[in-house]
């Protein structure tokens, strides 16, 4: 069973930065994609950024130029560096992964809360 554990959330003022981490229970080379999603209060969960096994990245328009997704294969961890944070970035950030051989099944972490005050 895949386990994804997020950390790094917290309360930050607008304009500040946070780095989120997603630690996987197994080598992340087995995942065809890993990503970060945000769920704001009363809204649907939305993709923020993802990274493929080949290292290609994809960002939501709201994240472009401010957020960077990266990975450390040795540490089995995916990161989301968030700069120039805005109040609308507030939400629970969940890590996701799709593993080779599991079709389109998504694995999810429990999430980490990010709150940006104005």
Phi and psi restraints in degrees (range 20) as a CNS / XPLOR table:
assign (resid 1 and name C) (resid 2 and name N)
       (resid 2 and name CA) (resid 2 and name C) 1.0 -75.6 20.0 2
assign (resid 2 and name N) (resid 2 and name CA)
       (resid 2 and name C) (resid 3 and name N) 1.0 134.0 20.0 2
assign (resid 2 and name C) (resid 3 and name N)
       (resid 3 and name CA) (resid 3 and name C) 1.0 -121.1 20.0 2
assign (resid 3 and name N) (resid 3 and name CA)
       (resid 3 and name C) (resid 4 and name N) 1.0 133.4 20.0 2
assign (resid 3 and name C) (resid 4 and name N)
       (resid 4 and name CA) (resid 4 and name C) 1.0 -123.1 20.0 2
assign (resid 4 and name N) (resid 4 and name CA)
       (resid 4 and name C) (resid 5 and name N) 1.0 127.0 20.0 2
assign (resid 4 and name C) (resid 5 and name N)
       (resid 5 and name CA) (resid 5 and name C) 1.0 -123.4 20.0 2
assign (resid 5 and name N) (resid 5 and name CA)
       (resid 5 and name C) (resid 6 and name N) 1.0 117.5 20.0 2
assign (resid 5 and name C) (resid 6 and name N)
       (resid 6 and name CA) (resid 6 and name C) 1.0 -91.5 20.0 2
assign (resid 6 and name N) (resid 6 and name CA)
       (resid 6 and name C) (resid 7 and name N) 1.0 153.0 20.0 2
assign (resid 6 and name C) (resid 7 and name N)
       (resid 7 and name CA) (resid 7 and name C) 1.0 -156.2 20.0 2
assign (resid 7 and name N) (resid 7 and name CA)
       (resid 7 and name C) (resid 8 and name N) 1.0 168.2 20.0 2
assign (resid 7 and name C) (resid 8 and name N)
       (resid 8 and name CA) (resid 8 and name C) 1.0 104.9 20.0 2
assign (resid 8 and name N) (resid 8 and name CA)
       (resid 8 and name C) (resid 9 and name N) 1.0 -4.9 20.0 2
assign (resid 8 and name C) (resid 9 and name N)
       (resid 9 and name CA) (resid 9 and name C) 1.0 -71.9 20.0 2
assign (resid 9 and name N) (resid 9 and name CA)
       (resid 9 and name C) (resid 10 and name N) 1.0 173.5 20.0 2
assign (resid 9 and name C) (resid 10 and name N)
       (resid 10 and name CA) (resid 10 and name C) 1.0 165.0 20.0 2
assign (resid 10 and name N) (resid 10 and name CA)
       (resid 10 and name C) (resid 11 and name N) 1.0 -167.9 20.0 2
assign (resid 10 and name C) (resid 11 and name N)
       (resid 11 and name CA) (resid 11 and name C) 1.0 -103.1 20.0 2
assign (resid 11 and name N) (resid 11 and name CA)
       (resid 11 and name C) (resid 12 and name N) 1.0 129.6 20.0 2
assign (resid 11 and name C) (resid 12 and name N)
       (resid 12 and name CA) (resid 12 and name C) 1.0 -143.5 20.0 2
assign (resid 12 and name N) (resid 12 and name CA)
       (resid 12 and name C) (resid 13 and name N) 1.0 151.3 20.0 2
assign (resid 12 and name C) (resid 13 and name N)
       (resid 13 and name CA) (resid 13 and name C) 1.0 -79.7 20.0 2
assign (resid 13 and name N) (resid 13 and name CA)
       (resid 13 and name C) (resid 14 and name N) 1.0 155.2 20.0 2
assign (resid 13 and name C) (resid 14 and name N)
       (resid 14 and name CA) (resid 14 and name C) 1.0 -55.0 20.0 2
assign (resid 14 and name N) (resid 14 and name CA)
       (resid 14 and name C) (resid 15 and name N) 1.0 137.2 20.0 2
assign (resid 14 and name C) (resid 15 and name N)
       (resid 15 and name CA) (resid 15 and name C) 1.0 93.7 20.0 2
assign (resid 15 and name N) (resid 15 and name CA)
       (resid 15 and name C) (resid 16 and name N) 1.0 -12.5 20.0 2
assign (resid 15 and name C) (resid 16 and name N)
       (resid 16 and name CA) (resid 16 and name C) 1.0 -81.9 20.0 2
assign (resid 16 and name N) (resid 16 and name CA)
       (resid 16 and name C) (resid 17 and name N) 1.0 -175.2 20.0 2
assign (resid 16 and name C) (resid 17 and name N)
       (resid 17 and name CA) (resid 17 and name C) 1.0 -132.9 20.0 2
assign (resid 17 and name N) (resid 17 and name CA)
       (resid 17 and name C) (resid 18 and name N) 1.0 153.3 20.0 2
assign (resid 17 and name C) (resid 18 and name N)
       (resid 18 and name CA) (resid 18 and name C) 1.0 -144.3 20.0 2
assign (resid 18 and name N) (resid 18 and name CA)
       (resid 18 and name C) (resid 19 and name N) 1.0 152.3 20.0 2
assign (resid 18 and name C) (resid 19 and name N)
       (resid 19 and name CA) (resid 19 and name C) 1.0 -122.5 20.0 2
assign (resid 19 and name N) (resid 19 and name CA)
       (resid 19 and name C) (resid 20 and name N) 1.0 119.7 20.0 2
assign (resid 19 and name C) (resid 20 and name N)
       (resid 20 and name CA) (resid 20 and name C) 1.0 -93.3 20.0 2
assign (resid 20 and name N) (resid 20 and name CA)
       (resid 20 and name C) (resid 21 and name N) 1.0 146.8 20.0 2
assign (resid 20 and name C) (resid 21 and name N)
       (resid 21 and name CA) (resid 21 and name C) 1.0 -125.0 20.0 2
assign (resid 21 and name N) (resid 21 and name CA)
       (resid 21 and name C) (resid 22 and name N) 1.0 145.0 20.0 2
assign (resid 21 and name C) (resid 22 and name N)
       (resid 22 and name CA) (resid 22 and name C) 1.0 -130.0 20.0 2
assign (resid 22 and name N) (resid 22 and name CA)
       (resid 22 and name C) (resid 23 and name N) 1.0 108.2 20.0 2
assign (resid 22 and name C) (resid 23 and name N)
       (resid 23 and name CA) (resid 23 and name C) 1.0 -96.4 20.0 2
assign (resid 23 and name N) (resid 23 and name CA)
       (resid 23 and name C) (resid 24 and name N) 1.0 128.7 20.0 2
assign (resid 23 and name C) (resid 24 and name N)
       (resid 24 and name CA) (resid 24 and name C) 1.0 -99.4 20.0 2
assign (resid 24 and name N) (resid 24 and name CA)
       (resid 24 and name C) (resid 25 and name N) 1.0 153.6 20.0 2
assign (resid 24 and name C) (resid 25 and name N)
       (resid 25 and name CA) (resid 25 and name C) 1.0 -81.5 20.0 2
assign (resid 25 and name N) (resid 25 and name CA)
       (resid 25 and name C) (resid 26 and name N) 1.0 -7.1 20.0 2
assign (resid 25 and name C) (resid 26 and name N)
       (resid 26 and name CA) (resid 26 and name C) 1.0 -144.4 20.0 2
assign (resid 26 and name N) (resid 26 and name CA)
       (resid 26 and name C) (resid 27 and name N) 1.0 171.5 20.0 2
assign (resid 26 and name C) (resid 27 and name N)
       (resid 27 and name CA) (resid 27 and name C) 1.0 -56.1 20.0 2
assign (resid 27 and name N) (resid 27 and name CA)
       (resid 27 and name C) (resid 28 and name N) 1.0 133.1 20.0 2
assign (resid 27 and name C) (resid 28 and name N)
       (resid 28 and name CA) (resid 28 and name C) 1.0 -78.7 20.0 2
assign (resid 28 and name N) (resid 28 and name CA)
       (resid 28 and name C) (resid 29 and name N) 1.0 -2.7 20.0 2
assign (resid 28 and name C) (resid 29 and name N)
       (resid 29 and name CA) (resid 29 and name C) 1.0 -71.4 20.0 2
assign (resid 29 and name N) (resid 29 and name CA)
       (resid 29 and name C) (resid 30 and name N) 1.0 -11.7 20.0 2
assign (resid 29 and name C) (resid 30 and name N)
       (resid 30 and name CA) (resid 30 and name C) 1.0 -83.8 20.0 2
assign (resid 30 and name N) (resid 30 and name CA)
       (resid 30 and name C) (resid 31 and name N) 1.0 -5.4 20.0 2
assign (resid 30 and name C) (resid 31 and name N)
       (resid 31 and name CA) (resid 31 and name C) 1.0 -100.7 20.0 2
assign (resid 31 and name N) (resid 31 and name CA)
       (resid 31 and name C) (resid 32 and name N) 1.0 127.2 20.0 2
assign (resid 31 and name C) (resid 32 and name N)
       (resid 32 and name CA) (resid 32 and name C) 1.0 -74.2 20.0 2
assign (resid 32 and name N) (resid 32 and name CA)
       (resid 32 and name C) (resid 33 and name N) 1.0 -30.6 20.0 2
assign (resid 32 and name C) (resid 33 and name N)
       (resid 33 and name CA) (resid 33 and name C) 1.0 -144.1 20.0 2
assign (resid 33 and name N) (resid 33 and name CA)
       (resid 33 and name C) (resid 34 and name N) 1.0 150.5 20.0 2
assign (resid 33 and name C) (resid 34 and name N)
       (resid 34 and name CA) (resid 34 and name C) 1.0 -135.1 20.0 2
assign (resid 34 and name N) (resid 34 and name CA)
       (resid 34 and name C) (resid 35 and name N) 1.0 146.1 20.0 2
assign (resid 34 and name C) (resid 35 and name N)
       (resid 35 and name CA) (resid 35 and name C) 1.0 -151.8 20.0 2
assign (resid 35 and name N) (resid 35 and name CA)
       (resid 35 and name C) (resid 36 and name N) 1.0 172.1 20.0 2
assign (resid 35 and name C) (resid 36 and name N)
       (resid 36 and name CA) (resid 36 and name C) 1.0 -120.6 20.0 2
assign (resid 36 and name N) (resid 36 and name CA)
       (resid 36 and name C) (resid 37 and name N) 1.0 135.1 20.0 2
assign (resid 36 and name C) (resid 37 and name N)
       (resid 37 and name CA) (resid 37 and name C) 1.0 -128.1 20.0 2
assign (resid 37 and name N) (resid 37 and name CA)
       (resid 37 and name C) (resid 38 and name N) 1.0 148.9 20.0 2
assign (resid 37 and name C) (resid 38 and name N)
       (resid 38 and name CA) (resid 38 and name C) 1.0 -117.1 20.0 2
assign (resid 38 and name N) (resid 38 and name CA)
       (resid 38 and name C) (resid 39 and name N) 1.0 136.7 20.0 2
assign (resid 38 and name C) (resid 39 and name N)
       (resid 39 and name CA) (resid 39 and name C) 1.0 -121.2 20.0 2
assign (resid 39 and name N) (resid 39 and name CA)
       (resid 39 and name C) (resid 40 and name N) 1.0 108.3 20.0 2
assign (resid 39 and name C) (resid 40 and name N)
       (resid 40 and name CA) (resid 40 and name C) 1.0 -87.6 20.0 2
assign (resid 40 and name N) (resid 40 and name CA)
       (resid 40 and name C) (resid 41 and name N) 1.0 156.0 20.0 2
assign (resid 40 and name C) (resid 41 and name N)
       (resid 41 and name CA) (resid 41 and name C) 1.0 -54.9 20.0 2
assign (resid 41 and name N) (resid 41 and name CA)
       (resid 41 and name C) (resid 42 and name N) 1.0 127.5 20.0 2
assign (resid 41 and name C) (resid 42 and name N)
       (resid 42 and name CA) (resid 42 and name C) 1.0 75.6 20.0 2
assign (resid 42 and name N) (resid 42 and name CA)
       (resid 42 and name C) (resid 43 and name N) 1.0 7.4 20.0 2
assign (resid 42 and name C) (resid 43 and name N)
       (resid 43 and name CA) (resid 43 and name C) 1.0 -123.6 20.0 2
assign (resid 43 and name N) (resid 43 and name CA)
       (resid 43 and name C) (resid 44 and name N) 1.0 162.6 20.0 2
assign (resid 43 and name C) (resid 44 and name N)
       (resid 44 and name CA) (resid 44 and name C) 1.0 -75.5 20.0 2
assign (resid 44 and name N) (resid 44 and name CA)
       (resid 44 and name C) (resid 45 and name N) 1.0 155.0 20.0 2
assign (resid 44 and name C) (resid 45 and name N)
       (resid 45 and name CA) (resid 45 and name C) 1.0 -66.5 20.0 2
assign (resid 45 and name N) (resid 45 and name CA)
       (resid 45 and name C) (resid 46 and name N) 1.0 136.4 20.0 2
assign (resid 45 and name C) (resid 46 and name N)
       (resid 46 and name CA) (resid 46 and name C) 1.0 -132.3 20.0 2
assign (resid 46 and name N) (resid 46 and name CA)
       (resid 46 and name C) (resid 47 and name N) 1.0 148.7 20.0 2
assign (resid 46 and name C) (resid 47 and name N)
       (resid 47 and name CA) (resid 47 and name C) 1.0 -70.4 20.0 2
assign (resid 47 and name N) (resid 47 and name CA)
       (resid 47 and name C) (resid 48 and name N) 1.0 134.7 20.0 2
assign (resid 47 and name C) (resid 48 and name N)
       (resid 48 and name CA) (resid 48 and name C) 1.0 -102.5 20.0 2
assign (resid 48 and name N) (resid 48 and name CA)
       (resid 48 and name C) (resid 49 and name N) 1.0 -48.5 20.0 2
assign (resid 48 and name C) (resid 49 and name N)
       (resid 49 and name CA) (resid 49 and name C) 1.0 -163.0 20.0 2
assign (resid 49 and name N) (resid 49 and name CA)
       (resid 49 and name C) (resid 50 and name N) 1.0 151.8 20.0 2
assign (resid 49 and name C) (resid 50 and name N)
       (resid 50 and name CA) (resid 50 and name C) 1.0 -144.5 20.0 2
assign (resid 50 and name N) (resid 50 and name CA)
       (resid 50 and name C) (resid 51 and name N) 1.0 165.9 20.0 2
assign (resid 50 and name C) (resid 51 and name N)
       (resid 51 and name CA) (resid 51 and name C) 1.0 -138.7 20.0 2
assign (resid 51 and name N) (resid 51 and name CA)
       (resid 51 and name C) (resid 52 and name N) 1.0 136.1 20.0 2
assign (resid 51 and name C) (resid 52 and name N)
       (resid 52 and name CA) (resid 52 and name C) 1.0 -90.7 20.0 2
assign (resid 52 and name N) (resid 52 and name CA)
       (resid 52 and name C) (resid 53 and name N) 1.0 171.1 20.0 2
assign (resid 52 and name C) (resid 53 and name N)
       (resid 53 and name CA) (resid 53 and name C) 1.0 -62.0 20.0 2
assign (resid 53 and name N) (resid 53 and name CA)
       (resid 53 and name C) (resid 54 and name N) 1.0 -25.9 20.0 2
assign (resid 53 and name C) (resid 54 and name N)
       (resid 54 and name CA) (resid 54 and name C) 1.0 -85.0 20.0 2
assign (resid 54 and name N) (resid 54 and name CA)
       (resid 54 and name C) (resid 55 and name N) 1.0 -3.6 20.0 2
assign (resid 54 and name C) (resid 55 and name N)
       (resid 55 and name CA) (resid 55 and name C) 1.0 95.9 20.0 2
assign (resid 55 and name N) (resid 55 and name CA)
       (resid 55 and name C) (resid 56 and name N) 1.0 1.0 20.0 2
assign (resid 55 and name C) (resid 56 and name N)
       (resid 56 and name CA) (resid 56 and name C) 1.0 -71.3 20.0 2
assign (resid 56 and name N) (resid 56 and name CA)
       (resid 56 and name C) (resid 57 and name N) 1.0 143.1 20.0 2
assign (resid 56 and name C) (resid 57 and name N)
       (resid 57 and name CA) (resid 57 and name C) 1.0 -120.2 20.0 2
assign (resid 57 and name N) (resid 57 and name CA)
       (resid 57 and name C) (resid 58 and name N) 1.0 156.4 20.0 2
assign (resid 57 and name C) (resid 58 and name N)
       (resid 58 and name CA) (resid 58 and name C) 1.0 -144.4 20.0 2
assign (resid 58 and name N) (resid 58 and name CA)
       (resid 58 and name C) (resid 59 and name N) 1.0 137.7 20.0 2
assign (resid 58 and name C) (resid 59 and name N)
       (resid 59 and name CA) (resid 59 and name C) 1.0 -129.8 20.0 2
assign (resid 59 and name N) (resid 59 and name CA)
       (resid 59 and name C) (resid 60 and name N) 1.0 146.5 20.0 2
assign (resid 59 and name C) (resid 60 and name N)
       (resid 60 and name CA) (resid 60 and name C) 1.0 -66.1 20.0 2
assign (resid 60 and name N) (resid 60 and name CA)
       (resid 60 and name C) (resid 61 and name N) 1.0 152.0 20.0 2
assign (resid 60 and name C) (resid 61 and name N)
       (resid 61 and name CA) (resid 61 and name C) 1.0 -55.8 20.0 2
assign (resid 61 and name N) (resid 61 and name CA)
       (resid 61 and name C) (resid 62 and name N) 1.0 -36.7 20.0 2
assign (resid 61 and name C) (resid 62 and name N)
       (resid 62 and name CA) (resid 62 and name C) 1.0 -68.3 20.0 2
assign (resid 62 and name N) (resid 62 and name CA)
       (resid 62 and name C) (resid 63 and name N) 1.0 -18.4 20.0 2
assign (resid 62 and name C) (resid 63 and name N)
       (resid 63 and name CA) (resid 63 and name C) 1.0 -100.6 20.0 2
assign (resid 63 and name N) (resid 63 and name CA)
       (resid 63 and name C) (resid 64 and name N) 1.0 -17.8 20.0 2
assign (resid 63 and name C) (resid 64 and name N)
       (resid 64 and name CA) (resid 64 and name C) 1.0 -60.6 20.0 2
assign (resid 64 and name N) (resid 64 and name CA)
       (resid 64 and name C) (resid 65 and name N) 1.0 132.7 20.0 2
assign (resid 64 and name C) (resid 65 and name N)
       (resid 65 and name CA) (resid 65 and name C) 1.0 85.3 20.0 2
assign (resid 65 and name N) (resid 65 and name CA)
       (resid 65 and name C) (resid 66 and name N) 1.0 -13.1 20.0 2
assign (resid 65 and name C) (resid 66 and name N)
       (resid 66 and name CA) (resid 66 and name C) 1.0 -118.2 20.0 2
assign (resid 66 and name N) (resid 66 and name CA)
       (resid 66 and name C) (resid 67 and name N) 1.0 -34.3 20.0 2
assign (resid 66 and name C) (resid 67 and name N)
       (resid 67 and name CA) (resid 67 and name C) 1.0 -110.3 20.0 2
assign (resid 67 and name N) (resid 67 and name CA)
       (resid 67 and name C) (resid 68 and name N) 1.0 149.7 20.0 2
assign (resid 67 and name C) (resid 68 and name N)
       (resid 68 and name CA) (resid 68 and name C) 1.0 -135.7 20.0 2
assign (resid 68 and name N) (resid 68 and name CA)
       (resid 68 and name C) (resid 69 and name N) 1.0 125.7 20.0 2
assign (resid 68 and name C) (resid 69 and name N)
       (resid 69 and name CA) (resid 69 and name C) 1.0 -98.2 20.0 2
assign (resid 69 and name N) (resid 69 and name CA)
       (resid 69 and name C) (resid 70 and name N) 1.0 139.1 20.0 2
assign (resid 69 and name C) (resid 70 and name N)
       (resid 70 and name CA) (resid 70 and name C) 1.0 -150.3 20.0 2
assign (resid 70 and name N) (resid 70 and name CA)
       (resid 70 and name C) (resid 71 and name N) 1.0 175.3 20.0 2
assign (resid 70 and name C) (resid 71 and name N)
       (resid 71 and name CA) (resid 71 and name C) 1.0 -147.1 20.0 2
assign (resid 71 and name N) (resid 71 and name CA)
       (resid 71 and name C) (resid 72 and name N) 1.0 155.6 20.0 2
assign (resid 71 and name C) (resid 72 and name N)
       (resid 72 and name CA) (resid 72 and name C) 1.0 -126.4 20.0 2
assign (resid 72 and name N) (resid 72 and name CA)
       (resid 72 and name C) (resid 73 and name N) 1.0 106.2 20.0 2
assign (resid 72 and name C) (resid 73 and name N)
       (resid 73 and name CA) (resid 73 and name C) 1.0 -64.2 20.0 2
assign (resid 73 and name N) (resid 73 and name CA)
       (resid 73 and name C) (resid 74 and name N) 1.0 -36.0 20.0 2
assign (resid 73 and name C) (resid 74 and name N)
       (resid 74 and name CA) (resid 74 and name C) 1.0 -68.2 20.0 2
assign (resid 74 and name N) (resid 74 and name CA)
       (resid 74 and name C) (resid 75 and name N) 1.0 -41.1 20.0 2
assign (resid 74 and name C) (resid 75 and name N)
       (resid 75 and name CA) (resid 75 and name C) 1.0 -84.3 20.0 2
assign (resid 75 and name N) (resid 75 and name CA)
       (resid 75 and name C) (resid 76 and name N) 1.0 -5.7 20.0 2
assign (resid 75 and name C) (resid 76 and name N)
       (resid 76 and name CA) (resid 76 and name C) 1.0 57.7 20.0 2
assign (resid 76 and name N) (resid 76 and name CA)
       (resid 76 and name C) (resid 77 and name N) 1.0 42.2 20.0 2
assign (resid 76 and name C) (resid 77 and name N)
       (resid 77 and name CA) (resid 77 and name C) 1.0 -133.0 20.0 2
assign (resid 77 and name N) (resid 77 and name CA)
       (resid 77 and name C) (resid 78 and name N) 1.0 140.5 20.0 2
assign (resid 77 and name C) (resid 78 and name N)
       (resid 78 and name CA) (resid 78 and name C) 1.0 -113.0 20.0 2
assign (resid 78 and name N) (resid 78 and name CA)
       (resid 78 and name C) (resid 79 and name N) 1.0 140.2 20.0 2
assign (resid 78 and name C) (resid 79 and name N)
       (resid 79 and name CA) (resid 79 and name C) 1.0 -117.5 20.0 2
assign (resid 79 and name N) (resid 79 and name CA)
       (resid 79 and name C) (resid 80 and name N) 1.0 155.3 20.0 2
assign (resid 79 and name C) (resid 80 and name N)
       (resid 80 and name CA) (resid 80 and name C) 1.0 -131.5 20.0 2
assign (resid 80 and name N) (resid 80 and name CA)
       (resid 80 and name C) (resid 81 and name N) 1.0 107.0 20.0 2
assign (resid 80 and name C) (resid 81 and name N)
       (resid 81 and name CA) (resid 81 and name C) 1.0 -87.8 20.0 2
assign (resid 81 and name N) (resid 81 and name CA)
       (resid 81 and name C) (resid 82 and name N) 1.0 121.8 20.0 2
assign (resid 81 and name C) (resid 82 and name N)
       (resid 82 and name CA) (resid 82 and name C) 1.0 -117.4 20.0 2
assign (resid 82 and name N) (resid 82 and name CA)
       (resid 82 and name C) (resid 83 and name N) 1.0 117.8 20.0 2
assign (resid 82 and name C) (resid 83 and name N)
       (resid 83 and name CA) (resid 83 and name C) 1.0 -115.9 20.0 2
assign (resid 83 and name N) (resid 83 and name CA)
       (resid 83 and name C) (resid 84 and name N) 1.0 164.4 20.0 2
assign (resid 83 and name C) (resid 84 and name N)
       (resid 84 and name CA) (resid 84 and name C) 1.0 49.0 20.0 2
assign (resid 84 and name N) (resid 84 and name CA)
       (resid 84 and name C) (resid 85 and name N) 1.0 48.6 20.0 2
assign (resid 84 and name C) (resid 85 and name N)
       (resid 85 and name CA) (resid 85 and name C) 1.0 -65.1 20.0 2
assign (resid 85 and name N) (resid 85 and name CA)
       (resid 85 and name C) (resid 86 and name N) 1.0 146.7 20.0 2
assign (resid 85 and name C) (resid 86 and name N)
       (resid 86 and name CA) (resid 86 and name C) 1.0 -121.6 20.0 2
assign (resid 86 and name N) (resid 86 and name CA)
       (resid 86 and name C) (resid 87 and name N) 1.0 156.6 20.0 2
assign (resid 86 and name C) (resid 87 and name N)
       (resid 87 and name CA) (resid 87 and name C) 1.0 -55.0 20.0 2
assign (resid 87 and name N) (resid 87 and name CA)
       (resid 87 and name C) (resid 88 and name N) 1.0 -32.5 20.0 2
assign (resid 87 and name C) (resid 88 and name N)
       (resid 88 and name CA) (resid 88 and name C) 1.0 -72.3 20.0 2
assign (resid 88 and name N) (resid 88 and name CA)
       (resid 88 and name C) (resid 89 and name N) 1.0 -5.2 20.0 2
assign (resid 88 and name C) (resid 89 and name N)
       (resid 89 and name CA) (resid 89 and name C) 1.0 -82.2 20.0 2
assign (resid 89 and name N) (resid 89 and name CA)
       (resid 89 and name C) (resid 90 and name N) 1.0 -5.8 20.0 2
assign (resid 89 and name C) (resid 90 and name N)
       (resid 90 and name CA) (resid 90 and name C) 1.0 -61.5 20.0 2
assign (resid 90 and name N) (resid 90 and name CA)
       (resid 90 and name C) (resid 91 and name N) 1.0 138.4 20.0 2
assign (resid 90 and name C) (resid 91 and name N)
       (resid 91 and name CA) (resid 91 and name C) 1.0 160.0 20.0 2
assign (resid 91 and name N) (resid 91 and name CA)
       (resid 91 and name C) (resid 92 and name N) 1.0 -179.3 20.0 2
assign (resid 91 and name C) (resid 92 and name N)
       (resid 92 and name CA) (resid 92 and name C) 1.0 -93.1 20.0 2
assign (resid 92 and name N) (resid 92 and name CA)
       (resid 92 and name C) (resid 93 and name N) 1.0 126.0 20.0 2
assign (resid 92 and name C) (resid 93 and name N)
       (resid 93 and name CA) (resid 93 and name C) 1.0 -100.5 20.0 2
assign (resid 93 and name N) (resid 93 and name CA)
       (resid 93 and name C) (resid 94 and name N) 1.0 122.5 20.0 2
assign (resid 93 and name C) (resid 94 and name N)
       (resid 94 and name CA) (resid 94 and name C) 1.0 -111.5 20.0 2
assign (resid 94 and name N) (resid 94 and name CA)
       (resid 94 and name C) (resid 95 and name N) 1.0 140.4 20.0 2
assign (resid 94 and name C) (resid 95 and name N)
       (resid 95 and name CA) (resid 95 and name C) 1.0 -91.2 20.0 2
assign (resid 95 and name N) (resid 95 and name CA)
       (resid 95 and name C) (resid 96 and name N) 1.0 143.0 20.0 2
assign (resid 95 and name C) (resid 96 and name N)
       (resid 96 and name CA) (resid 96 and name C) 1.0 -133.5 20.0 2
assign (resid 96 and name N) (resid 96 and name CA)
       (resid 96 and name C) (resid 97 and name N) 1.0 159.8 20.0 2
assign (resid 96 and name C) (resid 97 and name N)
       (resid 97 and name CA) (resid 97 and name C) 1.0 -152.4 20.0 2
assign (resid 97 and name N) (resid 97 and name CA)
       (resid 97 and name C) (resid 98 and name N) 1.0 145.2 20.0 2
assign (resid 97 and name C) (resid 98 and name N)
       (resid 98 and name CA) (resid 98 and name C) 1.0 -119.8 20.0 2
assign (resid 98 and name N) (resid 98 and name CA)
       (resid 98 and name C) (resid 99 and name N) 1.0 124.0 20.0 2
assign (resid 98 and name C) (resid 99 and name N)
       (resid 99 and name CA) (resid 99 and name C) 1.0 -98.2 20.0 2
assign (resid 99 and name N) (resid 99 and name CA)
       (resid 99 and name C) (resid 100 and name N) 1.0 140.9 20.0 2
assign (resid 99 and name C) (resid 100 and name N)
       (resid 100 and name CA) (resid 100 and name C) 1.0 -57.0 20.0 2
assign (resid 100 and name N) (resid 100 and name CA)
       (resid 100 and name C) (resid 101 and name N) 1.0 135.1 20.0 2
assign (resid 100 and name C) (resid 101 and name N)
       (resid 101 and name CA) (resid 101 and name C) 1.0 92.2 20.0 2
assign (resid 101 and name N) (resid 101 and name CA)
       (resid 101 and name C) (resid 102 and name N) 1.0 -9.0 20.0 2
assign (resid 101 and name C) (resid 102 and name N)
       (resid 102 and name CA) (resid 102 and name C) 1.0 -107.5 20.0 2
assign (resid 102 and name N) (resid 102 and name CA)
       (resid 102 and name C) (resid 103 and name N) 1.0 18.1 20.0 2
assign (resid 102 and name C) (resid 103 and name N)
       (resid 103 and name CA) (resid 103 and name C) 1.0 63.3 20.0 2
assign (resid 103 and name N) (resid 103 and name CA)
       (resid 103 and name C) (resid 104 and name N) 1.0 -132.9 20.0 2
assign (resid 103 and name C) (resid 104 and name N)
       (resid 104 and name CA) (resid 104 and name C) 1.0 -103.6 20.0 2
assign (resid 104 and name N) (resid 104 and name CA)
       (resid 104 and name C) (resid 105 and name N) 1.0 20.1 20.0 2
assign (resid 104 and name C) (resid 105 and name N)
       (resid 105 and name CA) (resid 105 and name C) 1.0 -65.8 20.0 2
assign (resid 105 and name N) (resid 105 and name CA)
       (resid 105 and name C) (resid 106 and name N) 1.0 133.2 20.0 2
assign (resid 105 and name C) (resid 106 and name N)
       (resid 106 and name CA) (resid 106 and name C) 1.0 -101.5 20.0 2
assign (resid 106 and name N) (resid 106 and name CA)
       (resid 106 and name C) (resid 107 and name N) 1.0 133.1 20.0 2
assign (resid 106 and name C) (resid 107 and name N)
       (resid 107 and name CA) (resid 107 and name C) 1.0 -100.3 20.0 2
assign (resid 107 and name N) (resid 107 and name CA)
       (resid 107 and name C) (resid 108 and name N) 1.0 142.7 20.0 2
assign (resid 107 and name C) (resid 108 and name N)
       (resid 108 and name CA) (resid 108 and name C) 1.0 -129.0 20.0 2
assign (resid 108 and name N) (resid 108 and name CA)
       (resid 108 and name C) (resid 109 and name N) 1.0 146.9 20.0 2
assign (resid 108 and name C) (resid 109 and name N)
       (resid 109 and name CA) (resid 109 and name C) 1.0 -90.2 20.0 2
assign (resid 109 and name N) (resid 109 and name CA)
       (resid 109 and name C) (resid 110 and name N) 1.0 176.5 20.0 2
assign (resid 109 and name C) (resid 110 and name N)
       (resid 110 and name CA) (resid 110 and name C) 1.0 -77.0 20.0 2
assign (resid 110 and name N) (resid 110 and name CA)
       (resid 110 and name C) (resid 111 and name N) 1.0 -22.1 20.0 2
assign (resid 110 and name C) (resid 111 and name N)
       (resid 111 and name CA) (resid 111 and name C) 1.0 101.2 20.0 2
assign (resid 111 and name N) (resid 111 and name CA)
       (resid 111 and name C) (resid 112 and name N) 1.0 157.2 20.0 2
assign (resid 111 and name C) (resid 112 and name N)
       (resid 112 and name CA) (resid 112 and name C) 1.0 -135.3 20.0 2
assign (resid 112 and name N) (resid 112 and name CA)
       (resid 112 and name C) (resid 113 and name N) 1.0 135.4 20.0 2
assign (resid 112 and name C) (resid 113 and name N)
       (resid 113 and name CA) (resid 113 and name C) 1.0 -81.1 20.0 2
assign (resid 113 and name N) (resid 113 and name CA)
       (resid 113 and name C) (resid 114 and name N) 1.0 131.4 20.0 2
assign (resid 113 and name C) (resid 114 and name N)
       (resid 114 and name CA) (resid 114 and name C) 1.0 -119.7 20.0 2
assign (resid 114 and name N) (resid 114 and name CA)
       (resid 114 and name C) (resid 115 and name N) 1.0 124.7 20.0 2
assign (resid 114 and name C) (resid 115 and name N)
       (resid 115 and name CA) (resid 115 and name C) 1.0 -125.2 20.0 2
assign (resid 115 and name N) (resid 115 and name CA)
       (resid 115 and name C) (resid 116 and name N) 1.0 123.2 20.0 2
assign (resid 115 and name C) (resid 116 and name N)
       (resid 116 and name CA) (resid 116 and name C) 1.0 -112.6 20.0 2
assign (resid 116 and name N) (resid 116 and name CA)
       (resid 116 and name C) (resid 117 and name N) 1.0 118.3 20.0 2
assign (resid 116 and name C) (resid 117 and name N)
       (resid 117 and name CA) (resid 117 and name C) 1.0 -93.4 20.0 2
assign (resid 117 and name N) (resid 117 and name CA)
       (resid 117 and name C) (resid 118 and name N) 1.0 149.7 20.0 2
